[in-house]
């Protein structure tokens, strides 16, 4: 039920280049998956731990990309500033 909304939010944030928000949604998905609101037939703690682990891995990868791409954007911005001065 919540899975499509979560995946949609993550995809929209990735397309809009707002990776920090995508990481936050991914970590919300970990919590929802861990308590059984998504990917489980009933409420249970870690009923399907593999889905929570998958969201964790995805969040870590997105977090790494957000740090890496932010550094590249900052470097490009500083180059633009030096070229216009």
HUCORWO-V863238 format. One record per residue. N is the residue number from 0. RES is the residue in one small letter. PSI is psi in whole degrees, 0 to 359 (none if undefined). Layout:
n=<N/N>
res=<RES/RES>
psi=<PSI/PSI>
This chain:
n=<0/1/2/3/4/5/6/7/8/9/10/11/12/13/14/15/16/17/18/19/20/21/22/23/24/25/26/27/28/29/30/31/32/33/34/35/36/37/38/39/40/41/42/43/44/45/46/47/48/49/50/51/52/53/54/55/56/57/58/59/60/61/62/63/64/65/66/67/68/69/70/71/72/73/74/75/76/77/78/79/80/81/82/83/84>
res=<x/x/x/x/x/x/x/x/x/x/x/x/x/x/x/x/x/x/x/x/x/x/x/x/x/x/x/x/x/x/x/x/x/x/x/x/x/x/x/x/x/x/x/x/x/x/x/x/x/x/x/x/x/x/x/x/x/x/x/x/x/x/x/x/x/x/x/x/x/x/x/x/x/x/x/x/x/x/x/x/x/x/x/x/x>
psi=<312/347/315/321/321/312/322/317/317/316/318/317/325/316/321/5/40/69/332/320/325/323/317/317/323/320/330/321/325/314/314/322/324/327/358/13/337/151/28/143/343/164/122/146/123/46/316/86/338/324/322/321/322/318/325/314/317/319/319/318/315/322/317/317/320/322/314/313/329/320/319/318/319/320/317/321/319/325/319/319/322/328/329/342/none>
